[in-house]
């Protein structure tokens, strides 16, 4: 069944939503918020595209493949940004890891 083959993809998408939301909130509490503006913006975009993509995948939409490609691209961008702060901020490191896993899962989902 489609549900089981997509389970790991849905798990990766949900984990990325959670990591991005957590990262954005934590970034807003950093002493130099100005430095985190791009990270926060990408966190928000990434959380939203991952949540939407999960819904399209879960419902078996004909448009899921298109969203998966876009999602992979935004996960890559968010991961790249978070990695720049990963040495100093655990929330960015964890977010970058979730973004990388989700990017891979989305790319695999497009191929499936």
TORSE-292138 format. One record per residue: residue in one letter; z, x, y of N, C-alpha, C in turn. Coordinates in steps of 0.001 Angstrom, whole numbers, plus 500000, padded with zeros to 6 digits. Layout:
BEGIN
@type A	nw Z	nu X	nv Y	caw Z	cau X	cav Y	cw Z	cu X	cv Y
...
This chain:
BEGIN
@type X	nw 500000	nu 500822	nv 498782	caw 500000	cau 500000	cav 500000	cw 500000	cu 500854	cv 501265
@type X	nw 499389	nu 500332	nv 502299	caw 499261	cau 501072	cav 503554	cw 500628	cu 501458	cv 504106
@type X	nw 501602	nu 500565	nv 503931	caw 502928	cau 500795	cav 504509	cw 503546	cu 502109	cv 504016
@type X	nw 503425	nu 502383	nv 502715	caw 504054	cau 503597	cav 502183	cw 503301	cu 504851	cv 502601
@type X	nw 501974	nu 504792	nv 502648	caw 501213	cau 505983	cav 503039	cw 501434	cu 506315	cv 504517
@type X	nw 501786	nu 505308	nv 505305	caw 502032	cau 505532	cav 506729	cw 503495	cu 505788	cv 507059
@type X	nw 504357	nu 505742	nv 506044	caw 505793	cau 505825	cav 506320	cw 506176	cu 507143	cv 507001
@type X	nw 505634	nu 508261	nv 506533	caw 505994	cau 509550	cav 507140	cw 505446	cu 509654	cv 508571
@type X	nw 504284	nu 509065	nv 508809	caw 503706	cau 509024	cav 510164	cw 504600	cu 508182	cv 511078
@type X	nw 504990	nu 507008	nv 510614	caw 505861	cau 506133	cav 511413	cw 507206	cu 506790	cv 511689
@type X	nw 507713	nu 507531	nv 510712	caw 508979	cau 508251	cav 510884	cw 508843	cu 509338	cv 511955
@type X	nw 507743	nu 510078	nv 511914	caw 507497	cau 511142	cav 512900	cw 507344	cu 510563	cv 514308
@type X	nw 506651	nu 509441	nv 514415	caw 506462	cau 508781	cav 515713	cw 507795	cu 508302	cv 516275
@type X	nw 508622	nu 507675	nv 515430	caw 509929	cau 507181	cav 515883	cw 510845	cu 508324	cv 516292
@type X	nw 510814	nu 509405	nv 515528	caw 511644	cau 510571	cav 515851	cw 511220	cu 511190	cv 517182
@type X	nw 509923	nu 511170	nv 517447	caw 509418	cau 511730	cav 518698	cw 509801	cu 510859	cv 519887
@type X	nw 509733	nu 509542	nv 519722	caw 510196	cau 508629	cav 520780	cw 511645	cu 508956	cv 521136
@type X	nw 512497	nu 509052	nv 520110	caw 513923	cau 509300	cav 520336	cw 514164	cu 510658	cv 521001
@type X	nw 513473	nu 511690	nv 520529	caw 513649	cau 513038	cav 521090	cw 513192	cu 513096	cv 522541
@type X	nw 512070	nu 512445	nv 522835	caw 511540	cau 512442	cav 524207	cw 512445	cu 511667	cv 525165
@type X	nw 512953	nu 510525	nv 524714	caw 513862	cau 509742	cav 525561	cw 515157	cu 510526	cv 525823
@type X	nw 515669	nu 511154	nv 524781	caw 516882	cau 511960	cav 524931	cw 516630	cu 513132	cv 525883
@type X	nw 515498	nu 513798	nv 525722	caw 515163	cau 514955	cav 526558	cw 515032	cu 514560	cv 528027
@type X	nw 514344	nu 513446	nv 528287	caw 514162	cau 512999	cav 529676	cw 515514	cu 512729	cv 530339
@type X	nw 516399	nu 512063	nv 529628	caw 517733	cau 511754	cav 530158	cw 518521	cu 513041	cv 530406
@type X	nw 518451	nu 513970	nv 529455	caw 519165	cau 515247	cav 529591	cw 518581	cu 516086	cv 530735
@type X	nw 517258	nu 516057	nv 530879	caw 516614	cau 516786	cav 531987	cw 517111	cu 516288	cv 533340
@type X	nw 517338	nu 514984	nv 533456	caw 517817	cau 514396	cav 534710	cw 519233	cu 514842	cv 535040
@type X	nw 519949	nu 515352	nv 534028	caw 521316	cau 515829	cav 534245	cw 521379	cu 517343	cv 534444
@type X	nw 520228	nu 518016	nv 534362	caw 520184	cau 519464	cav 534587	cw 520427	cu 519753	cv 536074
@type X	nw 521075	nu 520892	nv 536381	caw 521360	cau 521216	cav 537787	cw 520101	cu 521316	cv 538645
@type X	nw 519027	nu 521867	nv 538081	caw 517789	cau 521985	cav 538845	cw 516760	cu 520974	cv 538319
@type X	nw 516936	nu 519725	nv 538705	caw 516069	cau 518641	cav 538236	cw 514620	cu 518874	cv 538668
@type X	nw 514458	nu 519459	nv 539865	caw 513115	cau 519709	cav 540407	cw 512267	cu 520519	cv 539412
@type X	nw 512891	nu 521457	nv 538735	caw 512208	cau 522312	cav 537770	cw 511771	cu 521520	cv 536529
@type X	nw 512414	nu 520364	nv 536306	caw 512196	cau 519579	cav 535089	cw 511256	cu 518394	cv 535300
@type X	nw 510676	nu 518274	nv 536479	caw 509876	cau 517090	cav 536815	cw 508712	cu 516888	cv 535844
@type X	nw 507963	nu 517957	nv 535570	caw 506820	cau 517824	cav 534654	cw 507286	cu 517480	cv 533240
@type X	nw 508395	nu 518071	nv 532833	caw 508952	cau 517800	cav 531509	cw 509342	cu 516322	cv 531385
@type X	nw 510020	nu 515808	nv 532394	caw 510444	cau 514400	cav 532394	cw 509226	cu 513476	cv 532344
@type X	nw 508204	nu 513775	nv 533147	caw 506994	cau 512944	cav 533184	cw 506308	cu 512918	cv 531819
@type X	nw 506194	nu 514092	nv 531194	caw 505555	cau 514162	cav 529879	cw 506413	cu 513507	cv 528806
@type X	nw 507730	nu 513675	nv 528890	caw 508644	cau 512995	cav 527958	cw 508402	cu 511490	cv 527984
@type X	nw 508276	nu 510926	nv 529178	caw 508109	cau 509477	cav 529323	cw 506754	cu 509041	cv 528776
@type X	nw 505707	nu 509783	nv 529119	caw 504374	cau 509461	cav 528599	cw 504357	cu 509559	cv 527077
@type X	nw 504989	nu 510602	nv 526555	caw 504977	cau 510850	cav 525125	cw 505763	cu 509772	cv 524376
@type X	nw 506925	nu 509412	nv 524885	caw 507720	cau 508356	cav 524254	cw 506936	cu 507046	cv 524200
@type X	nw 506267	nu 506719	nv 525283	caw 505517	cau 505459	cav 525339	cw 504312	cu 505459	cv 524403
@type X	nw 503529	nu 506536	nv 524404	caw 502344	cau 506567	cav 523539	cw 502754	cu 506589	cv 522069
@type X	nw 503846	nu 507270	nv 521746	caw 504320	cau 507302	cav 520353	cw 504772	cu 505915	cv 519902
@type X	nw 505492	nu 505203	nv 520761	caw 505963	cau 503853	cav 520422	cw 504779	cu 502905	cv 520235
@type X	nw 503821	nu 502972	nv 521137	caw 502641	cau 502105	cav 521051	cw 501804	cu 502446	cv 519818
@type X	nw 501626	nu 503724	nv 519572	caw 500850	cau 504171	cav 518412	cw 501495	cu 503685	cv 517117
@type X	nw 502815	nu 503768	nv 517034	caw 503528	cau 503303	cav 515840	cw 503251	cu 501823	cv 515589
@type X	nw 503206	nu 501040	nv 516642	caw 502963	cau 499606	cav 516491	cw 501535	cu 499343	cv 516001
@type X	nw 500566	nu 500096	nv 516540	caw 499167	cau 499941	cav 516119	cw 498985	cu 500355	cv 514662
@type X	nw 499660	nu 501453	nv 514280	caw 499597	cau 501921	cav 512893	cw 500235	cu 500891	cv 511960
@type X	nw 501404	nu 500402	nv 512332	caw 502138	cau 499456	cav 511492	cw 501357	cu 498170	cv 511266
@type X	nw 500595	nu 497733	nv 512284	caw 499853	cau 496483	cav 512132	cw 498461	cu 496707	cv 511546
@type X	nw 498122	nu 497975	nv 511290	caw 496820	cau 498274	cav 510692	cw 495654	cu 497995	cv 511626
@type X	nw 495877	nu 498227	nv 512917	caw 494840	cau 497961	cav 513915	cw 493612	cu 498853	cv 513733
@type X	nw 492439	nu 498280	nv 514005	caw 491182	cau 499043	cav 513996	cw 491195	cu 500129	cv 515070
@type X	nw 492069	nu 499981	nv 516045	caw 492128	cau 500931	cav 517171	cw 493183	cu 502015	cv 516968
@type X	nw 493837	nu 502017	nv 515815	caw 494903	cau 502994	cav 515560	cw 494387	cu 504433	cv 515631
@type X	nw 493201	nu 504686	nv 515072	caw 492666	cau 506060	cav 515044	cw 492473	cu 506616	cv 516451
@type X	nw 491968	nu 505781	nv 517359	caw 491775	cau 506206	cav 518749	cw 493115	cu 506566	cv 519388
@type X	nw 494122	nu 505720	nv 519169	caw 495451	cau 505984	cav 519729	cw 496084	cu 507220	cv 519109
@type X	nw 495877	nu 507425	nv 517815	caw 496429	cau 508609	cav 517145	cw 495892	cu 509893	cv 517774
@type X	nw 494618	nu 509901	nv 518138	caw 494033	cau 511091	cav 518792	cw 494678	cu 511334	cv 520149
@type X	nw 494815	nu 510280	nv 520929	caw 495450	cau 510384	cav 522246	cw 496907	cu 510804	cv 522103
@type X	nw 497578	nu 510234	nv 521120	caw 498995	cau 510532	cav 520876	cw 499171	cu 512009	cv 520525
@type X	nw 498300	nu 512523	nv 519663	caw 498367	cau 513940	cav 519284	cw 498211	cu 514833	cv 520510
@type X	nw 497305	nu 514441	nv 521411	caw 497053	cau 515233	cav 522623	cw 498279	cu 515255	cv 523539
@type X	nw 498907	nu 514101	nv 523722	caw 500081	cau 514031	cav 524593	cw 501283	cu 514721	cv 523947
@type X	nw 501421	nu 514593	nv 522630	caw 502487	cau 515315	cav 521926	cw 502318	cu 516824	cv 522096
@type X	nw 501077	nu 517297	nv 522043	caw 500819	cau 518728	cav 522222	cw 501231	cu 519163	cv 523633
@type X	nw 500834	nu 518388	nv 524638	caw 501163	cau 518715	cav 526029	cw 502674	cu 518705	cv 526266
@type X	nw 503343	nu 517709	nv 525712	caw 504793	cau 517598	cav 525887	cw 505497	cu 518739	cv 525158
@type X	nw 505035	nu 519051	nv 523965	caw 505597	cau 520170	cav 523209	cw 505432	cu 521493	cv 523926
@type X	nw 504258	nu 521686	nv 524518	caw 503988	cau 522913	cav 525281	cw 504949	cu 523043	cv 526460
@type X	nw 505143	nu 521950	nv 527176	caw 506034	cau 521962	cav 528338	cw 507478	cu 522205	cv 527915
@type X	nw 507931	nu 521474	nv 526909	caw 509319	cau 521615	cav 526455	cw 509595	cu 523027	cv 525933
@type X	nw 508603	nu 523632	nv 525301	caw 508781	cau 524988	cav 524771	cw 509096	cu 526000	cv 525873
@type X	nw 508617	nu 525743	nv 527072	caw 508891	cau 526652	cav 528188	cw 510378	cu 526658	cv 528560
@type X	nw 511085	nu 525593	nv 528210	caw 512517	cau 525484	cav 528542	cw 513406	cu 525631	cv 527304
@type X	nw 512777	nu 525803	nv 526148	caw 513487	cau 525725	cav 524868	cw 514567	cu 526799	cv 524699
@type X	nw 514352	nu 527959	nv 525295	caw 515318	cau 529058	cav 525156	cw 516662	cu 528717	cv 525808
@type X	nw 516623	nu 527904	nv 526879	caw 517836	cau 527608	cav 527645	cw 518392	cu 526212	cv 527378
@type X	nw 517547	nu 525316	nv 526861	caw 517954	cau 523915	cav 526744	cw 517688	cu 523389	cv 525340
@type X	nw 518776	nu 523043	nv 524653	caw 518651	cau 522535	cav 523278	cw 517832	cu 521252	cv 523230
@type X	nw 517978	nu 520398	nv 524246	caw 517245	cau 519125	cav 524227	cw 515737	cu 519356	cv 524302
@type X	nw 515326	nu 520385	nv 525046	caw 513894	cau 520711	cav 525110	cw 513416	cu 521342	cv 523801
@type X	nw 514244	nu 522169	nv 523203	caw 513874	cau 522795	cav 521928	cw 513689	cu 521736	cv 520844
@type X	nw 514643	nu 520816	nv 520760	caw 514568	cau 519746	cav 519765	cw 513375	cu 518832	cv 520028
@type X	nw 513106	nu 518573	nv 521285	caw 511982	cau 517721	cav 521656	cw 510661	cu 518403	cv 521297
@type X	nw 510545	nu 519679	nv 521596	caw 509323	cau 520427	cav 521266	cw 509053	cu 520367	cv 519765
@type X	nw 510105	nu 520514	nv 518972	caw 509957	cau 520467	cav 517507	cw 509489	cu 519091	cv 517049
@type X	nw 510067	nu 518039	nv 517617	caw 509671	cau 516665	cav 517264	cw 508224	cu 516400	cv 517674
@type X	nw 507846	nu 516917	nv 518834	caw 506469	cau 516748	cav 519328	cw 505464	cu 517450	cv 518407
@type X	nw 505803	nu 518641	nv 517956	caw 504918	cau 519398	cav 517052	cw 504726	cu 518660	cv 515730
@type X	nw 505848	nu 518175	nv 515188	caw 505768	cau 517423	cav 513921	cw 504931	cu 516162	cv 514099
@type X	nw 505113	nu 515498	nv 515222	caw 504401	cau 514250	cav 515471	cw 502912	cu 514514	cv 515705
@type X	nw 502602	nu 515570	nv 516428	caw 501195	cau 515958	cav 516648	cw 500496	cu 516166	cv 515301
@type X	nw 501150	nu 516916	nv 514410	caw 500594	cau 517171	cav 513078	cw 500398	cu 515875	cv 512300
@type X	nw 501405	nu 515000	nv 512349	caw 501339	cau 513729	cav 511627	cw 500217	cu 512841	cv 512162
@type X	nw 500047	nu 512828	nv 513489	caw 498972	cau 512038	cav 514107	cw 497599	cu 512579	cv 513708
@type X	nw 497444	nu 513889	nv 513736	caw 496170	cau 514496	cav 513332	cw 495852	cu 514197	cv 511874
@type X	nw 496881	nu 514244	nv 511028	caw 496703	cau 513914	cav 509614	cw 496349	cu 512443	cv 509442
@type X	nw 496953	nu 511607	nv 510288	caw 496696	cau 510158	cav 510247	cw 495257	cu 509813	cv 510622
@type X	nw 494693	nu 510558	nv 511546	caw 493293	cau 510353	cav 511945	cw 492365	cu 510654	cv 510761
@type X	nw 492717	nu 511699	nv 510004	caw 491890	cau 512135	cav 508868	cw 492009	cu 511177	cv 507675
@type X	nw 493151	nu 510503	nv 507563	caw 493419	cau 509658	cav 506381	cw 492436	cu 508501	cv 506257
